[in-house]
């Protein structure tokens, strides 16, 4: 499925001025290129050789001025020089070339490292971001983050807001999307993970969409480039830790979490893991910091919470050399911590990230059909299945922002792949999927809560959003990009 493409064209030259061609290339998938050759000549047919720039070539016969189309899939991401040599029956030749990067983006673990904190002047002036103002973060060239970075993984936190509002993160110089990444109310501290495109100048903008000032914090945990690094493998959500079944995490204490190498995470070469981390039963206000084992505690934070509240946040974190991560409870009283793994990054995976212009997939406030409360007669909890692959078998996962609002009671949202096909729902013979035992975000009555979700599209391309609650809620889903293995 091509959702983002790029084209280049370059005329050929030859000793015989009538022999030549126009070349036109399009990024057709994460690893794929489609090349069009439109030739001109006094005599036909012509023979052509396409050198794809990766040591592979394709011979082609050109019978007329009609366009000839060829496709190629690269084993590795990167920028390639594609050259074409035309030869007529008299031995005259013409050559031409063009350069084009593959569309896919691979992940490199980094940090966690704080890039922005308007409270103390890190990365920006020491001042709150004003109403409808913007804070800019330098990404490319910051520390060891290279030039040419296309997207960045940030944990963005808003704190000290004086009014309600939202924050939108996007590439500097790009058009600001109409979607948001996190929402806040006065006095609230809210974190959310963001995979944001980086502007052509290497910067990212954080827009304060509220009519009062806020402090903004941003911690980087990785970045994407159009070159070979780590690809993503989604998994069915799997619980790795639940301290409610053991000892709580002590005040300012740390709990190690081993990333298991089993059928759930079978590749031992992973460089980072995608998690959903939840704090519950906290005895005081505080925060959680998730970081690689063997590294000193960073200043970054991943989950911020207040006493007695349950809060979840997505986390992408590098894994230590011993296959473990650490979670520190930055509070002066104990807290329970829950960790679910949703995917991992490894050099062995070809599934690459393709960012999109963010767009709204679902808003139940507009269609008038919220996710309803638990109903034993109906069959349990309500859910919304959404088809994200749209028939493309190469799509392995999707990057979303899920937001619940108009909440009437406590609950949580679970997200999981649906075993049913779209045809099964349209034909009304779909079976009820099992309710997952993991959660993607948690809320209490009256809250509006967002969270980034890296959803596994499974074997059918459908993803379920479960309202695990005894009261109805509205759901908003925005798509920011997807992973593709071709």
C-alpha positions as a LaTeX table, in Angstrom:
\begin{tabular}{lrrr}
\hline
Residue & $x$ (\AA) & $y$ (\AA) & $z$ (\AA) \\
\hline
Unk1 & 0.00 & 0.00 & 0.00 \\
Unk2 & 1.56 & 3.31 & $-1.07$ \\
Unk3 & 0.61 & 6.14 & 1.26 \\
Unk4 & 3.61 & 8.35 & 0.68 \\
Unk5 & 5.65 & 8.58 & $-2.52$ \\
Unk6 & 8.49 & 10.54 & $-4.02$ \\
Unk7 & 9.41 & 11.02 & $-7.67$ \\
Unk8 & 12.49 & 12.02 & $-9.61$ \\
Unk9 & 13.11 & 12.28 & $-13.35$ \\
Unk10 & 16.25 & 12.82 & $-15.42$ \\
Unk11 & 16.70 & 12.87 & $-19.23$ \\
Unk12 & 19.29 & 10.68 & $-20.91$ \\
Unk13 & 21.94 & 11.77 & $-23.39$ \\
Unk14 & 23.69 & 9.79 & $-26.14$ \\
Unk15 & 26.00 & 10.10 & $-29.11$ \\
Unk16 & 22.88 & 9.55 & $-31.24$ \\
Unk17 & 20.71 & 12.43 & $-30.16$ \\
Unk18 & 17.49 & 10.55 & $-30.92$ \\
Unk19 & 18.37 & 7.76 & $-28.50$ \\
Unk20 & 17.39 & 8.54 & $-24.93$ \\
Unk21 & 14.75 & 8.18 & $-22.26$ \\
Unk22 & 12.99 & 9.83 & $-19.37$ \\
Unk23 & 13.28 & 8.03 & $-16.03$ \\
Unk24 & 10.64 & 8.33 & $-13.34$ \\
Unk25 & 10.89 & 6.50 & $-10.00$ \\
Unk26 & 8.37 & 6.20 & $-7.16$ \\
Unk27 & 8.73 & 4.77 & $-3.67$ \\
Unk28 & 6.06 & 2.09 & $-3.86$ \\
Unk29 & 6.56 & 0.50 & $-0.42$ \\
Unk30 & 8.94 & 0.53 & 2.53 \\
Unk31 & 11.64 & $-1.32$ & 0.55 \\
Unk32 & 10.21 & $-1.08$ & $-2.98$ \\
Unk33 & 10.82 & 1.16 & $-5.99$ \\
Unk34 & 8.77 & 1.40 & $-9.19$ \\
Unk35 & 10.70 & 2.70 & $-12.21$ \\
Unk36 & 9.15 & 3.98 & $-15.45$ \\
Unk37 & 11.27 & 4.21 & $-18.63$ \\
Unk38 & 9.94 & 6.22 & $-21.58$ \\
Unk39 & 12.39 & 5.83 & $-24.48$ \\
Unk40 & 12.91 & 7.58 & $-27.81$ \\
Unk41 & 14.85 & 6.20 & $-30.83$ \\
Unk42 & 14.96 & 6.12 & $-34.63$ \\
Unk43 & 15.03 & 2.34 & $-34.63$ \\
Unk44 & 13.31 & $-0.34$ & $-32.58$ \\
Unk45 & 13.50 & $-2.52$ & $-30.57$ \\
Unk46 & 15.99 & $-1.43$ & $-27.93$ \\
Unk47 & 17.61 & $-3.43$ & $-25.16$ \\
Unk48 & 17.96 & $-1.89$ & $-21.72$ \\
Unk49 & 19.80 & $-2.85$ & $-18.56$ \\
Unk50 & 18.62 & $-1.46$ & $-15.22$ \\
Unk51 & 21.25 & $-1.38$ & $-12.48$ \\
Unk52 & 19.40 & $-0.88$ & $-9.23$ \\
Unk53 & 22.40 & 0.30 & $-7.22$ \\
Unk54 & 22.51 & $-2.70$ & $-4.90$ \\
Unk55 & 24.54 & $-5.01$ & $-7.14$ \\
Unk56 & 21.46 & $-6.35$ & $-8.90$ \\
Unk57 & 20.37 & $-5.66$ & $-12.49$ \\
Unk58 & 17.39 & $-6.35$ & $-14.73$ \\
Unk59 & 17.47 & $-6.72$ & $-18.56$ \\
Unk60 & 14.50 & $-5.21$ & $-20.37$ \\
Unk61 & 13.34 & $-5.11$ & $-23.99$ \\
Unk62 & 11.92 & $-1.77$ & $-25.19$ \\
Unk63 & 9.75 & $-2.12$ & $-28.28$ \\
Unk64 & 8.42 & 1.42 & $-28.74$ \\
Unk65 & 7.89 & 4.80 & $-27.09$ \\
Unk66 & 5.35 & 3.20 & $-24.78$ \\
Unk67 & 6.28 & 3.39 & $-21.12$ \\
Unk68 & 8.08 & 0.35 & $-19.66$ \\
Unk69 & 7.57 & $-0.24$ & $-15.93$ \\
Unk70 & 9.78 & $-2.33$ & $-13.65$ \\
Unk71 & 9.70 & $-2.85$ & $-9.88$ \\
Unk72 & 12.44 & $-3.73$ & $-7.43$ \\
Unk73 & 12.54 & $-4.53$ & $-3.70$ \\
Unk74 & 15.75 & $-3.73$ & $-1.81$ \\
Unk75 & 17.01 & $-6.00$ & 0.92 \\
Unk76 & 18.27 & $-3.04$ & 2.93 \\
Unk77 & 16.95 & 0.47 & 3.45 \\
Unk78 & 19.02 & 3.32 & 2.05 \\
Unk79 & 19.53 & 5.77 & $-0.82$ \\
Unk80 & 20.36 & 4.16 & $-4.17$ \\
Unk81 & 21.57 & 5.35 & $-7.57$ \\
Unk82 & 19.50 & 3.68 & $-10.29$ \\
Unk83 & 21.10 & 3.71 & $-13.74$ \\
Unk84 & 19.68 & 2.60 & $-17.11$ \\
Unk85 & 21.69 & 1.82 & $-20.24$ \\
Unk86 & 19.86 & 1.72 & $-23.60$ \\
Unk87 & 21.34 & 0.01 & $-26.66$ \\
Unk88 & 19.92 & 0.11 & $-30.20$ \\
Unk89 & 20.47 & $-2.42$ & $-33.00$ \\
Unk90 & 23.56 & $-0.56$ & $-34.29$ \\
Unk91 & 25.28 & $-0.64$ & $-30.91$ \\
Unk92 & 24.63 & 3.01 & $-30.03$ \\
Unk93 & 24.13 & 3.48 & $-26.30$ \\
Unk94 & 22.64 & 6.04 & $-23.96$ \\
Unk95 & 22.82 & 6.09 & $-20.17$ \\
Unk96 & 20.99 & 7.94 & $-17.45$ \\
Unk97 & 20.57 & 7.74 & $-13.71$ \\
Unk98 & 18.65 & 9.08 & $-10.75$ \\
Unk99 & 18.95 & 8.88 & $-6.97$ \\
Unk100 & 16.15 & 7.86 & $-4.64$ \\
Unk101 & 15.96 & 6.68 & $-1.02$ \\
Unk102 & 13.68 & 3.87 & 0.03 \\
Unk103 & 10.54 & 5.05 & 1.83 \\
Unk104 & 10.98 & 2.93 & 4.96 \\
Unk105 & 12.59 & 4.20 & 8.13 \\
Unk106 & 14.56 & 2.07 & 10.61 \\
Unk107 & 14.94 & 2.69 & 14.33 \\
Unk108 & 18.08 & 3.46 & 16.34 \\
Unk109 & 17.86 & 3.34 & 20.13 \\
Unk110 & 19.11 & 6.49 & 21.88 \\
Unk111 & 19.04 & 7.73 & 25.45 \\
Unk112 & 16.75 & 8.27 & 27.27 \\
Unk113 & 18.04 & 11.85 & 27.18 \\
Unk114 & 16.30 & 15.10 & 28.06 \\
Unk115 & 16.22 & 17.52 & 25.13 \\
Unk116 & 13.73 & 20.10 & 26.42 \\
Unk117 & 12.64 & 21.41 & 29.79 \\
Unk118 & 11.23 & 24.92 & 29.82 \\
Unk119 & 11.31 & 24.91 & 33.65 \\
Unk120 & 15.12 & 25.11 & 33.74 \\
Unk121 & 16.08 & 26.27 & 30.25 \\
Unk122 & 17.14 & 22.91 & 28.80 \\
Unk123 & 16.92 & 23.15 & 24.99 \\
Unk124 & 14.89 & 26.39 & 25.06 \\
Unk125 & 14.62 & 29.62 & 27.04 \\
Unk126 & 13.70 & 29.21 & 30.70 \\
Unk127 & 10.11 & 30.34 & 30.35 \\
Unk128 & 6.68 & 28.78 & 30.03 \\
Unk129 & 5.37 & 28.34 & 26.49 \\
Unk130 & 2.69 & 31.02 & 26.04 \\
Unk131 & $-0.86$ & 30.47 & 24.91 \\
Unk132 & $-0.87$ & 29.24 & 21.29 \\
Unk133 & 2.92 & 29.44 & 21.33 \\
Unk134 & 5.51 & 26.95 & 20.11 \\
Unk135 & 8.69 & 25.45 & 21.55 \\
Unk136 & 11.27 & 24.20 & 19.04 \\
Unk137 & 13.60 & 21.26 & 19.68 \\
Unk138 & 16.78 & 20.61 & 17.75 \\
Unk139 & 16.88 & 16.91 & 16.81 \\
Unk140 & 19.36 & 16.43 & 13.95 \\
Unk141 & 22.87 & 17.12 & 15.20 \\
Unk142 & 21.80 & 17.17 & 18.84 \\
Unk143 & 24.27 & 14.94 & 20.68 \\
Unk144 & 25.04 & 12.00 & 18.39 \\
Unk145 & 21.70 & 12.11 & 16.55 \\
Unk146 & 22.75 & 12.33 & 12.88 \\
Unk147 & 21.74 & 14.65 & 10.08 \\
Unk148 & 19.09 & 13.10 & 7.87 \\
Unk149 & 16.97 & 11.85 & 10.78 \\
Unk150 & 13.37 & 11.54 & 9.55 \\
Unk151 & 11.41 & 10.90 & 12.75 \\
Unk152 & 12.08 & 10.93 & 16.47 \\
Unk153 & 10.64 & 9.12 & 19.49 \\
Unk154 & 9.90 & 11.60 & 22.27 \\
Unk155 & 8.23 & 11.33 & 25.64 \\
Unk156 & 6.47 & 14.69 & 25.87 \\
Unk157 & 5.19 & 15.98 & 29.20 \\
Unk158 & 3.07 & 19.05 & 29.87 \\
Unk159 & 3.10 & 20.45 & 33.40 \\
Unk160 & 2.00 & 23.59 & 35.27 \\
Unk161 & $-0.88$ & 24.40 & 32.87 \\
Unk162 & $-3.16$ & 27.25 & 33.96 \\
Unk163 & $-6.03$ & 26.39 & 31.59 \\
Unk164 & $-7.19$ & 23.39 & 29.60 \\
Unk165 & $-5.69$ & 22.72 & 26.18 \\
Unk166 & $-3.66$ & 20.32 & 24.08 \\
Unk167 & $-0.17$ & 19.85 & 22.62 \\
Unk168 & 0.56 & 19.02 & 18.98 \\
Unk169 & 4.01 & 17.77 & 17.92 \\
Unk170 & 5.12 & 18.04 & 14.26 \\
Unk171 & 8.08 & 18.70 & 11.99 \\
Unk172 & 9.29 & 22.30 & 11.93 \\
Unk173 & 8.33 & 23.86 & 8.60 \\
Unk174 & 5.56 & 21.32 & 8.00 \\
Unk175 & 1.88 & 22.21 & 8.10 \\
Unk176 & 0.58 & 21.75 & 11.62 \\
Unk177 & $-1.88$ & 18.83 & 11.71 \\
Unk178 & $-5.37$ & 19.21 & 13.14 \\
Unk179 & $-4.78$ & 16.24 & 15.46 \\
Unk180 & $-3.30$ & 16.46 & 18.96 \\
Unk181 & $-0.82$ & 14.32 & 20.90 \\
Unk182 & $-1.91$ & 15.03 & 24.45 \\
Unk183 & $-4.64$ & 16.92 & 26.30 \\
Unk184 & $-4.48$ & 18.68 & 29.68 \\
Unk185 & $-6.57$ & 20.54 & 32.25 \\
Unk186 & $-5.46$ & 23.19 & 34.78 \\
Unk187 & $-2.83$ & 21.95 & 37.24 \\
Unk188 & $-2.41$ & 18.57 & 35.53 \\
Unk189 & 0.88 & 16.89 & 34.58 \\
Unk190 & 0.36 & 14.70 & 31.50 \\
Unk191 & 2.95 & 12.63 & 29.58 \\
Unk192 & 2.54 & 10.90 & 26.23 \\
Unk193 & 4.90 & 9.11 & 23.88 \\
Unk194 & 5.16 & 10.62 & 20.39 \\
Unk195 & 6.76 & 9.43 & 17.15 \\
Unk196 & 7.06 & 12.75 & 15.36 \\
Unk197 & 8.41 & 13.64 & 11.90 \\
Unk198 & 11.49 & 15.85 & 11.90 \\
Unk199 & 11.47 & 18.96 & 9.74 \\
Unk200 & 13.88 & 19.41 & 6.84 \\
Unk201 & 15.93 & 21.76 & 9.06 \\
Unk202 & 16.28 & 19.09 & 11.77 \\
Unk203 & 13.81 & 20.61 & 14.25 \\
Unk204 & 10.50 & 19.54 & 15.80 \\
Unk205 & 7.78 & 21.93 & 17.00 \\
Unk206 & 5.67 & 21.53 & 20.15 \\
Unk207 & 2.55 & 23.69 & 19.87 \\
Unk208 & 0.61 & 24.71 & 22.98 \\
Unk209 & $-3.03$ & 24.72 & 21.88 \\
Unk210 & $-4.38$ & 26.30 & 25.05 \\
Unk211 & $-5.24$ & 29.84 & 26.09 \\
Unk212 & $-2.88$ & 29.66 & 29.07 \\
Unk213 & 0.87 & 29.08 & 29.41 \\
Unk214 & 2.46 & 25.66 & 30.09 \\
Unk215 & 5.82 & 24.10 & 30.80 \\
Unk216 & 6.93 & 21.43 & 28.32 \\
Unk217 & 9.41 & 18.59 & 28.79 \\
Unk218 & 10.68 & 16.24 & 26.05 \\
Unk219 & 12.90 & 13.18 & 26.42 \\
Unk220 & 14.29 & 11.31 & 23.40 \\
Unk221 & 14.50 & 7.49 & 23.38 \\
Unk222 & 15.32 & 6.86 & 19.72 \\
Unk223 & 15.12 & 8.07 & 16.15 \\
Unk224 & 14.39 & 6.85 & 12.61 \\
Unk225 & 16.46 & 7.21 & 9.43 \\
Unk226 & 16.11 & 6.01 & 5.83 \\
Unk227 & 19.05 & 3.69 & 6.32 \\
Unk228 & 19.54 & 0.20 & 7.67 \\
Unk229 & 19.16 & $-0.14$ & 11.46 \\
Unk230 & 16.46 & $-1.92$ & 13.50 \\
Unk231 & 13.05 & $-2.90$ & 12.18 \\
Unk232 & 9.92 & $-3.38$ & 14.27 \\
Unk233 & 8.15 & $-6.62$ & 15.15 \\
Unk234 & 4.75 & $-6.23$ & 16.85 \\
Unk235 & 3.48 & $-8.92$ & 19.20 \\
Unk236 & 0.20 & $-9.68$ & 20.91 \\
Unk237 & 0.32 & $-7.71$ & 24.18 \\
Unk238 & 2.02 & $-9.82$ & 26.86 \\
Unk239 & 2.28 & $-8.98$ & 30.57 \\
Unk240 & 5.89 & $-8.97$ & 31.83 \\
Unk241 & 5.41 & $-7.50$ & 35.30 \\
Unk242 & 2.57 & $-6.89$ & 37.75 \\
Unk243 & 3.78 & $-5.95$ & 41.23 \\
Unk244 & 0.25 & $-6.32$ & 42.59 \\
Unk245 & 1.08 & $-10.04$ & 42.59 \\
Unk246 & 4.31 & $-9.46$ & 44.54 \\
Unk247 & 5.97 & $-6.61$ & 46.43 \\
Unk248 & 5.20 & $-3.03$ & 45.43 \\
Unk249 & 8.04 & $-0.82$ & 44.21 \\
Unk250 & 9.44 & 1.05 & 47.22 \\
Unk251 & 9.78 & 4.80 & 47.40 \\
Unk252 & 12.63 & 5.77 & 45.05 \\
Unk253 & 13.18 & 2.07 & 44.52 \\
Unk254 & 13.97 & 0.27 & 41.26 \\
Unk255 & 12.58 & $-2.96$ & 39.84 \\
Unk256 & 14.35 & $-4.88$ & 37.04 \\
Unk257 & 12.33 & $-6.37$ & 34.18 \\
Unk258 & 13.81 & $-9.15$ & 32.05 \\
Unk259 & 12.72 & $-9.15$ & 28.41 \\
Unk260 & 11.97 & $-12.85$ & 27.82 \\
Unk261 & 13.33 & $-14.67$ & 24.79 \\
Unk262 & 10.40 & $-16.98$ & 24.13 \\
Unk263 & 7.77 & $-17.28$ & 21.40 \\
Unk264 & 6.52 & $-13.82$ & 22.40 \\
Unk265 & 9.92 & $-12.13$ & 21.86 \\
Unk266 & 11.88 & $-14.81$ & 19.99 \\
Unk267 & 14.77 & $-12.72$ & 18.64 \\
Unk268 & 17.64 & $-12.33$ & 21.11 \\
Unk269 & 19.21 & $-9.51$ & 19.06 \\
Unk270 & 16.58 & $-6.89$ & 20.02 \\
Unk271 & 17.90 & $-3.38$ & 20.62 \\
Unk272 & 14.76 & $-1.86$ & 22.17 \\
Unk273 & 11.27 & $-2.86$ & 23.26 \\
Unk274 & 7.88 & $-1.18$ & 22.93 \\
Unk275 & 5.97 & $-1.33$ & 26.20 \\
Unk276 & 2.87 & $-0.08$ & 27.89 \\
Unk277 & 3.79 & 0.89 & 31.46 \\
Unk278 & 1.09 & 1.49 & 34.07 \\
Unk279 & 1.38 & 2.80 & 37.63 \\
Unk280 & $-1.44$ & 1.98 & 40.04 \\
Unk281 & $-2.08$ & 2.35 & 43.77 \\
Unk282 & 0.56 & 5.09 & 44.15 \\
Unk283 & 0.84 & 6.34 & 47.70 \\
Unk284 & 2.00 & 9.82 & 46.66 \\
Unk285 & 2.62 & 12.01 & 43.64 \\
Unk286 & 5.60 & 11.00 & 41.54 \\
Unk287 & 6.89 & 9.62 & 38.27 \\
Unk288 & 8.32 & 6.44 & 36.73 \\
Unk289 & 11.58 & 6.36 & 34.78 \\
Unk290 & 12.22 & 3.45 & 32.41 \\
Unk291 & 15.82 & 2.97 & 31.25 \\
Unk292 & 18.29 & 0.29 & 30.09 \\
Unk293 & 19.92 & $-1.98$ & 32.64 \\
Unk294 & 23.56 & $-1.07$ & 33.21 \\
Unk295 & 22.96 & 2.64 & 32.62 \\
Unk296 & 22.82 & 5.26 & 35.36 \\
Unk297 & 19.43 & 6.74 & 36.15 \\
Unk298 & 18.63 & 9.45 & 33.57 \\
Unk299 & 16.80 & 12.69 & 34.30 \\
Unk300 & 14.05 & 11.61 & 31.89 \\
Unk301 & 10.60 & 10.43 & 33.05 \\
Unk302 & 8.00 & 8.25 & 31.32 \\
Unk303 & 4.89 & 8.21 & 33.52 \\
Unk304 & 3.75 & 11.02 & 35.84 \\
Unk305 & 1.09 & 10.37 & 38.46 \\
Unk306 & $-0.75$ & 11.73 & 41.47 \\
Unk307 & $-1.60$ & 9.84 & 44.63 \\
Unk308 & $-4.26$ & 7.18 & 44.19 \\
Unk309 & $-4.55$ & 7.48 & 40.39 \\
Unk310 & $-3.86$ & 4.79 & 37.78 \\
Unk311 & $-1.90$ & 6.14 & 34.79 \\
Unk312 & $-0.54$ & 4.34 & 31.70 \\
Unk313 & 1.89 & 5.49 & 29.04 \\
Unk314 & 3.59 & 3.95 & 26.02 \\
Unk315 & 7.35 & 3.53 & 26.30 \\
Unk316 & 10.04 & 2.64 & 23.75 \\
Unk317 & 13.24 & 1.91 & 25.65 \\
Unk318 & 16.67 & 0.52 & 24.73 \\
Unk319 & 17.48 & $-2.81$ & 26.37 \\
Unk320 & 20.65 & $-3.33$ & 28.42 \\
Unk321 & 23.37 & $-5.80$ & 27.46 \\
Unk322 & 21.95 & $-8.26$ & 30.02 \\
Unk323 & 18.51 & $-8.25$ & 28.32 \\
Unk324 & 16.88 & $-6.19$ & 31.05 \\
Unk325 & 15.40 & $-2.77$ & 31.67 \\
Unk326 & 14.97 & $-0.91$ & 34.96 \\
Unk327 & 11.94 & 0.97 & 36.27 \\
Unk328 & 12.45 & 3.53 & 39.03 \\
Unk329 & 9.60 & 4.77 & 41.23 \\
Unk330 & 10.35 & 8.49 & 41.61 \\
Unk331 & 7.94 & 9.00 & 44.50 \\
Unk332 & 8.26 & 9.20 & 48.27 \\
Unk333 & 5.76 & 6.37 & 48.81 \\
Unk334 & 5.47 & 2.88 & 47.21 \\
Unk335 & 3.61 & 2.24 & 43.96 \\
Unk336 & 2.48 & $-0.77$ & 41.95 \\
Unk337 & 3.80 & $-1.09$ & 38.40 \\
Unk338 & 2.40 & $-3.10$ & 35.46 \\
Unk339 & 4.40 & $-3.69$ & 32.25 \\
Unk340 & 3.03 & $-5.11$ & 28.98 \\
Unk341 & 5.28 & $-5.71$ & 25.96 \\
Unk342 & 3.70 & $-4.85$ & 22.57 \\
Unk343 & 6.71 & $-5.17$ & 20.23 \\
Unk344 & 10.47 & $-5.06$ & 19.81 \\
Unk345 & 13.13 & $-3.64$ & 17.49 \\
Unk346 & 15.83 & $-5.82$ & 15.93 \\
Unk347 & 18.21 & $-5.66$ & 12.97 \\
Unk348 & 16.69 & $-8.93$ & 11.74 \\
Unk349 & 13.26 & $-7.38$ & 11.13 \\
Unk350 & 12.51 & $-5.83$ & 7.72 \\
Unk351 & 9.39 & $-4.08$ & 9.00 \\
Unk352 & 10.14 & $-0.37$ & 8.50 \\
Unk353 & 8.25 & 2.72 & 9.64 \\
Unk354 & 6.49 & 4.99 & 7.13 \\
Unk355 & 5.27 & 8.27 & 8.67 \\
Unk356 & 2.05 & 9.83 & 7.42 \\
Unk357 & 0.36 & 13.17 & 7.67 \\
Unk358 & $-1.68$ & 12.56 & 10.85 \\
Unk359 & $-5.36$ & 12.01 & 10.22 \\
Unk360 & $-8.44$ & 11.08 & 12.26 \\
Unk361 & $-9.59$ & 7.49 & 11.80 \\
Unk362 & $-12.44$ & 7.45 & 14.33 \\
Unk363 & $-14.33$ & 9.94 & 16.47 \\
Unk364 & $-17.37$ & 8.46 & 18.18 \\
Unk365 & $-18.48$ & 11.94 & 19.22 \\
Unk366 & $-19.27$ & 12.62 & 15.56 \\
Unk367 & $-20.87$ & 9.31 & 14.62 \\
Unk368 & $-22.97$ & 9.32 & 17.78 \\
Unk369 & $-22.07$ & 5.74 & 18.72 \\
Unk370 & $-19.80$ & 5.65 & 21.82 \\
Unk371 & $-18.24$ & 2.51 & 23.19 \\
Unk372 & $-20.92$ & 1.23 & 25.53 \\
Unk373 & $-20.63$ & $-0.14$ & 29.05 \\
Unk374 & $-20.38$ & $-3.80$ & 30.02 \\
Unk375 & $-23.52$ & $-5.68$ & 29.11 \\
Unk376 & $-23.83$ & $-9.32$ & 30.17 \\
Unk377 & $-26.84$ & $-9.90$ & 27.90 \\
Unk378 & $-25.00$ & $-8.51$ & 24.86 \\
Unk379 & $-21.97$ & $-10.62$ & 25.61 \\
Unk380 & $-19.61$ & $-8.53$ & 27.69 \\
Unk381 & $-17.53$ & $-5.44$ & 26.93 \\
Unk382 & $-18.04$ & $-3.27$ & 23.86 \\
Unk383 & $-15.33$ & $-2.86$ & 21.24 \\
Unk384 & $-14.70$ & $-1.14$ & 17.90 \\
Unk385 & $-12.84$ & $-3.07$ & 15.15 \\
Unk386 & $-10.91$ & $-0.92$ & 12.64 \\
Unk387 & $-9.24$ & $-2.13$ & 9.43 \\
Unk388 & $-5.80$ & $-0.49$ & 9.20 \\
Unk389 & $-4.05$ & $-2.73$ & 6.64 \\
Unk390 & $-6.72$ & $-2.08$ & 3.97 \\
Unk391 & $-5.88$ & $-5.36$ & 2.25 \\
Unk392 & $-2.09$ & $-4.90$ & 2.20 \\
Unk393 & $-0.46$ & $-8.04$ & 3.66 \\
Unk394 & 2.85 & $-6.19$ & 4.14 \\
Unk395 & 1.45 & $-3.94$ & 6.88 \\
Unk396 & 2.52 & $-5.30$ & 10.27 \\
Unk397 & 1.57 & $-2.52$ & 12.66 \\
Unk398 & 0.24 & 1.00 & 12.99 \\
Unk399 & 1.19 & 4.00 & 15.16 \\
Unk400 & $-1.85$ & 5.68 & 16.68 \\
Unk401 & $-2.94$ & 8.15 & 19.29 \\
Unk402 & $-6.01$ & 6.90 & 21.17 \\
Unk403 & $-7.99$ & 9.33 & 23.33 \\
Unk404 & $-10.98$ & 8.63 & 25.57 \\
Unk405 & $-13.30$ & 11.47 & 26.54 \\
Unk406 & $-16.78$ & 11.97 & 27.98 \\
Unk407 & $-15.95$ & 9.22 & 30.44 \\
Unk408 & $-18.71$ & 8.44 & 32.97 \\
Unk409 & $-16.82$ & 6.03 & 35.23 \\
Unk410 & $-13.46$ & 4.38 & 35.79 \\
Unk411 & $-12.10$ & 2.00 & 33.15 \\
Unk412 & $-9.33$ & 1.15 & 30.75 \\
Unk413 & $-8.85$ & 0.74 & 27.00 \\
Unk414 & $-7.39$ & $-2.48$ & 25.62 \\
Unk415 & $-6.07$ & $-2.71$ & 22.06 \\
Unk416 & $-5.38$ & $-6.00$ & 20.28 \\
Unk417 & $-5.45$ & $-7.63$ & 16.82 \\
Unk418 & $-8.80$ & $-9.06$ & 15.71 \\
Unk419 & $-8.85$ & $-12.66$ & 14.39 \\
Unk420 & $-11.90$ & $-11.87$ & 12.23 \\
Unk421 & $-11.64$ & $-10.48$ & 8.70 \\
Unk422 & $-13.40$ & $-7.41$ & 7.42 \\
Unk423 & $-15.53$ & $-9.67$ & 5.22 \\
Unk424 & $-16.64$ & $-11.58$ & 8.33 \\
Unk425 & $-18.01$ & $-8.39$ & 9.88 \\
Unk426 & $-19.63$ & $-7.26$ & 6.64 \\
Unk427 & $-21.18$ & $-10.71$ & 6.20 \\
Unk428 & $-22.25$ & $-10.76$ & 9.89 \\
Unk429 & $-20.52$ & $-14.05$ & 10.68 \\
Unk430 & $-17.67$ & $-12.68$ & 12.80 \\
Unk431 & $-17.14$ & $-14.32$ & 16.19 \\
Unk432 & $-16.59$ & $-12.44$ & 19.45 \\
Unk433 & $-12.82$ & $-11.97$ & 20.02 \\
Unk434 & $-11.37$ & $-12.58$ & 23.49 \\
Unk435 & $-10.95$ & $-9.55$ & 25.75 \\
Unk436 & $-7.18$ & $-8.85$ & 26.21 \\
Unk437 & $-5.70$ & $-8.91$ & 29.71 \\
Unk438 & $-3.51$ & $-5.87$ & 28.91 \\
Unk439 & $-4.35$ & $-2.16$ & 28.93 \\
Unk440 & $-3.30$ & 0.75 & 26.75 \\
Unk441 & $-4.71$ & 3.62 & 28.80 \\
Unk442 & $-6.62$ & 4.06 & 32.05 \\
Unk443 & $-9.08$ & 6.71 & 33.19 \\
Unk444 & $-11.35$ & 7.85 & 35.99 \\
Unk445 & $-14.79$ & 9.44 & 35.58 \\
Unk446 & $-14.71$ & 12.79 & 33.81 \\
Unk447 & $-11.13$ & 12.49 & 32.52 \\
Unk448 & $-9.93$ & 12.96 & 28.93 \\
Unk449 & $-6.91$ & 10.67 & 28.53 \\
Unk450 & $-4.66$ & 10.16 & 25.45 \\
Unk451 & $-1.96$ & 7.58 & 24.86 \\
Unk452 & 0.15 & 6.54 & 21.91 \\
Unk453 & $-0.54$ & 2.96 & 20.78 \\
Unk454 & 1.65 & 0.79 & 18.56 \\
Unk455 & $-1.01$ & $-1.66$ & 17.44 \\
Unk456 & $-0.36$ & $-5.08$ & 15.98 \\
Unk457 & $-2.49$ & $-5.54$ & 12.83 \\
Unk458 & $-2.20$ & $-9.33$ & 13.11 \\
Unk459 & $-3.14$ & $-11.67$ & 10.28 \\
Unk460 & $-6.32$ & $-9.84$ & 9.21 \\
Unk461 & $-5.32$ & $-6.15$ & 9.40 \\
Unk462 & $-8.10$ & $-5.41$ & 11.93 \\
Unk463 & $-7.44$ & $-3.92$ & 15.36 \\
Unk464 & $-9.94$ & $-3.95$ & 18.25 \\
Unk465 & $-10.43$ & $-1.11$ & 20.76 \\
Unk466 & $-12.10$ & $-2.40$ & 23.94 \\
Unk467 & $-13.94$ & $-0.27$ & 26.49 \\
Unk468 & $-13.25$ & $-2.34$ & 29.61 \\
Unk469 & $-15.60$ & $-0.37$ & 31.86 \\
Unk470 & $-19.07$ & $-0.36$ & 33.37 \\
Unk471 & $-19.91$ & 2.98 & 31.76 \\
Unk472 & $-19.80$ & 4.28 & 28.21 \\
Unk473 & $-17.04$ & 6.46 & 26.77 \\
Unk474 & $-16.20$ & 8.28 & 23.55 \\
Unk475 & $-13.10$ & 7.21 & 21.62 \\
Unk476 & $-10.91$ & 9.22 & 19.24 \\
Unk477 & $-8.24$ & 7.46 & 17.12 \\
Unk478 & $-5.62$ & 9.35 & 15.07 \\
Unk479 & $-3.13$ & 7.58 & 12.77 \\
Unk480 & 0.45 & 8.86 & 12.53 \\
Unk481 & 2.19 & 6.13 & 10.51 \\
Unk482 & 2.50 & 2.42 & 9.90 \\
Unk483 & 5.07 & $-0.38$ & 9.68 \\
Unk484 & 5.54 & $-2.38$ & 6.47 \\
Unk485 & 7.76 & $-5.38$ & 5.80 \\
Unk486 & 8.11 & $-4.71$ & 2.05 \\
\hline
\end{tabular}
